[in-house]
Amino acid sequence: MASKADLIVGIQWGDEGKGKIVDLLAQKYDFVIRYQGGHNAGHTIVIDGKKYALHLIPSGVLNPSAVNIIGNGVVIYPDALIDEALQFGDLTNRLFISQNAHLILDYHIALDQAKEKSLGDKKIGTTGRGIGPAYADKISRAGVRLGDLADQKSAVETILSRYDQHGLTPPAKAKIASDVARWSEKLLPFAADTTKMLWDALDANKKALLEGAQGTLLDVDHGTYPFVTSSNTIASGACSGAGLSPKEIGKVIGIVKAYCTRVGNGPFAAEQSNDIGDKLRENGEEFGTSTGRARRCGWFDAPLAKFACRINGVDELALMKLDVFDGFDEIKICVDYDDGKPVYKSFAGWDKIAKARSFDDLPKTARNYVAALEELTGVKIALISTGADRNDTIYR
Ligand code: IMP
């Protein structure tokens, strides 16, 4: 019987700690697949104290026997991928890239940054990586796909014409030609029909894990528009972004942080622009993996988490960074809204749970907090993370 692909999805505004979970789970999967986003993502994985920051390559790369797929729904900045791949040596037969994935070109980055500048105070606070303009070109049928690099001459002409269409001064043709030649040489060996590859894998009963980037509340359709990213970050994005039918999605694991963070602008009702937010940022090292920006921090927002669990069909939750509350006397959860204002419920804090490895080791107050989150979201918390290392994990 064919198997189904399990899925990891962020429940908040990204940065929930998906990298750690995918890395833990990747040990058990034959295939790990990215299906949307680009190098705006930053997944941090810590193994034996060594930190790896992944932006485009699926987190399965740290499991030597996993095959990693960058699906058609991802947008790729070629040189970012080439540089990132260098840290892992030879990836032949361990990395495949959809020939239909669209490329982020330098002018997409220029357009992204220029638009943000022109918006002034109203800017989105993008990562400035060209994500929006690259997806815009894809949707308006003006994109360049990885497979297009096979005809280098034509790819150069297409890229030149795009500069023209956007009213931008192109770089010298020789520069574009040398870029295209480098990208072809370095990336085309990994190009494949990854949809077919995935179907074959599932038909052969292999285990596949879909790795979502960003989070539900940044989804272009269901997030806090216009303060969103430009892809469908929710579970359904995995179907279009990897070439799977909804019937081929198996278990959906939602990743949720014990509190909320957000990078960039946009609504965040439970934000704490005060000592509490500062303490969360400091304890949780809440600075962007991709951009180094300080993240906005606040209490857990239960109504939003419940919404996210529903829209993704979450089967179980992984609760990340519970130890960041170590030393808090009081912890609050936004349990409802009254006229747009958060209504909080207060919980007693705890001294220290960092590195706890069994649920019974947790103080009663921490167990109460976990139980409240389960009750408010209606979803079981199957895993609790109490530190950055692979081993600082409680399985229930
Ligand atoms: P863009 O994806 O660079 O266009 O940025 C759009 C919004 O999504 C901004 O608020 C970014 O801060 C946010 N964003 C994009 N990628 C990530 C991520 O990986 N983690 C958290 N926020 C992100």
Residues whose N, C-alpha, C, O or C-beta is under 5 A from the ligand:
A	BS01	IMP	W13 G14 D15 N40 A41 G42 I124 G125 T126 T127 G128 R129 I131 G132 Q214 L218 V228 T229 S230 V263 G264 N265
